[in-house]
Amino acid sequence: MLKGTTLDKKLHQMYIPNPYLQTCNKIHFTEIYGLFVTFIDITTLSFAFGLLACGLSVRELILKEYITLK
């Protein structure tokens, strides 16, 4: 449970006011988890875009080589 210090009270007020600390921890966990999932989504997207861009440039190179060979 919460201690009577001002720091604990301030930390407690940052989240939805609730007499139970467990609820606060749960809210904090979901916030962190949400950020983590968002981070994974961003990295996956950037990786996919990177692969796509790489694939396009390789395709262009192959086309150029093919045209010059003809």
Secondary structure, 3 states (H helix, E strand, C coil): CCCCCHHHHHHHHHCCCCCCHHHHHHHHHHHHHHHHHHHHHHHHHHHHHHHHHHHHHHHHHHHHHHHHHC
